[in-house]
Amino acid sequence: MRAPARQQTNESGFTLIETLVALALMGLVLSALANLTAQWLPNWNRGLDRIQRSEQIGIALQRVVDDLAAAQSVPVSRGDKPPPLFVGLEQSVTFVRTALGPNAGPGLDVVHLGETTDQGGLATVRSRMSFHPLPPEASLSDHLHFGEPVVLLRAPYRLSFAYAGDDHAWKSNWLDSDKLPAKIRLTVRDASSGRVLTISTVASIHVQSSAQGDCKQGDATCDGNGAAQTGAQGNGQQASPAGSQTAGSAGTGQGSSP
């Protein structure tokens, strides 16, 4: 008997050489992707860090600009035309503004913006204290004790100030003047490279003239609201004569009517 013939099939597969070539090509592609990722990912992280730092610096500068814009020209002590409490230096500034905060009541705060050193290194910090007029001829440095520090900037970034009056001439300090500066320039510098950041800006102070209030009369109850209270009383006194004239005119009209 004749043996049955084997049925030939059309099945085909990869040979060992083809498999090795495919694995080699895959390895080349993965190696190229790994190198590309290794070069691209650090640049991405640096760009993201740069954006985050710019946002943090922008928030800090906006906080400083808002503080300076709210500065008040308040006499530093009770006396004969004392200068307003404003100490402007190149690396720090001290001024008076309305109290700010969730638990802040009516009154004024003394705000200090300047550099200090803590566990994290050099930092620009905002601190505050409640404002109380000083006795005549009292030392300002002996009565300023700030608290509640808030870190605004950290090294390598440093914040410096410059001041200009109505003449628009910039100065590195503003001391013992009878008026507040009209503008304050805020410059942020990278101390590691010396580069000035483009985010630097200028703050405008809305009030330059000294407040006229009970602080100049030596009243022990003066707490920074004297100017507002005196202004209100003055407005009432100015309104009273007008009201008296109006009442007098009305009475005259009634008397002359038949």
C-alpha positions in Angstrom: 0.0 0.0 0.0 1.1 3.6 -0.8 1.6 5.9 2.3 -0.6 8.9 2.4 1.1 12.0 1.2 1.7 14.9 3.7 -0.5 17.8 3.2 1.5 21.0 2.5 0.4 24.1 4.4 0.9 27.8 3.6 1.8 28.7 7.2 4.8 31.0 7.6 6.7 32.7 10.5 9.7 34.8 11.5 13.0 33.4 11.2 15.6 33.9 14.0 17.5 36.4 11.9 14.4 38.5 11.3 13.6 38.5 15.1 17.1 39.7 16.0 16.9 42.5 13.4 13.5 43.7 14.8 14.9 43.7 18.3 17.9 45.6 17.2 15.8 48.3 15.5 13.5 48.5 18.5 16.5 49.0 20.8 17.8 51.8 18.6 14.4 53.6 18.6 14.1 53.3 22.4 17.6 54.5 22.9 16.9 57.6 20.7 13.7 58.3 22.7 15.6 58.0 26.0 18.3 60.4 24.9 15.7 62.9 23.7 13.7 62.6 26.9 16.9 63.1 29.0 17.7 66.3 27.2 14.1 67.6 27.0 12.9 66.9 30.6 15.5 69.0 32.5 14.7 71.9 30.2 11.0 71.5 30.9 11.7 71.4 34.6 13.8 74.5 34.5 11.2 76.3 32.4 8.5 75.3 34.9 10.6 76.4 37.9 11.2 79.7 36.1 7.5 80.3 35.6 6.7 79.4 39.2 9.4 81.8 40.5 8.1 84.6 38.3 4.6 84.1 39.6 5.8 84.1 43.2 7.9 87.3 42.6 4.9 88.9 40.8 2.7 88.1 43.8 5.3 89.5 46.2 5.7 92.7 44.2 2.0 93.2 44.0 1.8 92.9 47.8 4.5 95.5 48.2 2.9 97.9 45.6 -0.4 97.7 47.4 1.2 98.4 50.7 3.1 101.4 49.4 0.1 102.8 47.6 -1.8 102.9 50.9 1.0 104.7 52.8 -0.3 107.6 54.9 1.5 110.8 55.8 1.1 110.6 59.6 3.3 112.7 62.0 5.8 110.6 63.8 5.3 112.3 67.1 3.2 115.0 68.9 5.0 118.2 68.4 5.2 121.4 66.3 4.9 120.1 62.7 6.9 116.8 63.0 7.8 115.0 59.8 5.7 112.0 58.7 6.9 108.6 59.7 8.6 107.4 56.6 12.1 105.9 56.5 13.2 105.0 53.0 16.5 103.2 52.5 17.9 101.3 49.5 17.3 97.9 51.0 14.3 98.7 53.3 11.4 101.0 53.8 9.3 101.8 56.9 5.9 103.7 56.6 2.4 104.0 58.1 -0.7 102.6 56.4 -4.2 101.7 57.4 -4.5 98.5 59.3 -4.8 95.4 57.1 -5.8 91.9 58.0 -8.8 89.7 58.9 -8.7 90.7 62.5 -7.5 94.3 62.0 -9.6 97.0 63.6 -9.7 100.7 62.9 -6.4 102.4 63.2 -3.0 102.5 61.6 -0.1 100.1 61.2 3.7 100.7 60.9 4.9 98.4 58.1 8.6 97.5 57.6 9.8 95.9 54.3 13.4 94.8 54.4 15.9 92.0 54.4 16.6 89.6 57.2 18.4 86.3 57.7 16.6 83.2 58.9 17.2 79.4 58.7 16.5 79.5 55.0 19.1 82.3 54.4 18.6 85.9 53.2 15.0 86.9 52.7 12.9 90.0 52.1 10.3 90.1 54.9 7.2 92.2 55.6 6.6 92.9 59.3 4.2 95.2 61.1 3.2 96.8 64.4 0.4 99.1 65.6 1.0 102.8 65.3 1.2 105.0 68.3 2.5 108.6 68.1 5.9 109.0 69.8 6.6 111.4 72.6 8.4 114.6 71.5 12.1 114.1 70.8 11.8 110.3 71.2 14.1 108.0 69.3 12.3 106.2 66.5 14.5 103.1 66.6 13.8 102.6 70.3 10.0 102.4 69.8 9.7 100.3 66.7 9.3 96.6 67.5 7.9 94.7 64.6 6.3 91.3 64.5 4.2 89.0 62.3 6.9 88.5 59.7 5.9 87.4 56.2 8.5 86.2 53.7 8.1 87.8 50.3 11.3 86.9 48.5 14.2 84.6 49.1 17.8 84.5 47.9 19.1 84.7 45.2 16.5 87.4 44.6 17.0 90.8 46.3 14.6 93.7 46.4 15.9 97.3 46.4 14.1 100.7 46.5 14.5 104.1 45.0 12.5 107.2 45.7 11.3 110.2 43.6 9.4 113.3 44.5 7.5 115.7 42.3 10.7 116.5 40.4 11.0 112.8 39.2 14.6 112.7 40.4 15.4 109.2 41.8 17.2 108.9 45.1 18.6 105.9 47.0 17.0 107.1 50.3 14.2 109.3 51.6 14.7 110.6 55.1 13.4 113.5 57.3 11.2 115.0 54.6 8.0 116.8 55.2 6.3 114.9 52.4 6.2 111.3 51.2 7.8 110.4 47.9 5.5 110.5 44.9 6.9 107.2 43.4 8.9 104.3 44.7 10.8 102.1 42.2 11.0 98.4 43.1 14.0 96.6 41.5 14.3 92.8 41.8 17.9 91.6 41.1 19.2 88.1 40.8 22.2 88.2 43.1 23.8 85.1 41.6 24.0 86.7 38.1 23.5 90.4 38.8 20.6 90.4 36.3 17.7 92.8 36.9 14.4 91.1 36.4 12.0 92.7 33.9 9.2 92.2 36.5 10.5 95.2 38.4 8.0 98.0 38.7 7.1 101.4 40.2 4.6 102.1 43.0 2.8 105.4 43.3 1.9 106.8 46.7 -1.5 108.5 46.6 -1.1 110.7 49.7 1.9 113.0 50.2 0.7 115.8 52.4 0.8 115.5 56.2 -2.4 114.7 58.1 -3.7 117.4 60.3 -5.2 115.9 63.4 -5.2 115.5 67.2 -1.7 113.9 67.0 -0.2 117.4 66.9 -2.1 118.5 70.0 -0.5 116.1 72.4 -3.7 114.2 73.2 -3.0 110.9 74.9 -5.9 109.3 73.1 -4.4 109.9 69.7 -4.3 106.5 68.0 -4.0 107.4 64.3 -7.7 108.1 63.8 -7.3 111.7 65.0 -7.0 113.1 61.5 -10.2 111.4 60.3 -12.0 112.5 63.4 -10.8 116.1 63.2 -11.7 116.2 59.5 -15.2 115.0 60.3 -15.5 117.6 63.1 -14.2 120.3 60.7 -16.8 119.4 58.1 -19.5 119.5 60.7 -18.4 122.9 61.9 -18.3 124.2 58.4 -21.7 122.9 57.7 -23.2 124.5 60.9 -22.9 128.2 59.7 -24.5 127.3 56.4 -27.3 125.6 58.3 -27.7 128.6 60.5 -27.9 130.9 57.5 -30.5 128.7 55.9 -32.5 128.6 59.1 -32.3 132.3 59.5 -33.4 132.9 55.9 -36.3 130.5 56.4 -37.3 132.4 59.6 -37.1 135.7 57.9 -39.3 134.5 55.1 -41.9 133.2 57.5 -41.9 136.5 59.4 -42.4 138.6 56.3 -45.1 136.4 54.9 -48.7 137.8 55.5 
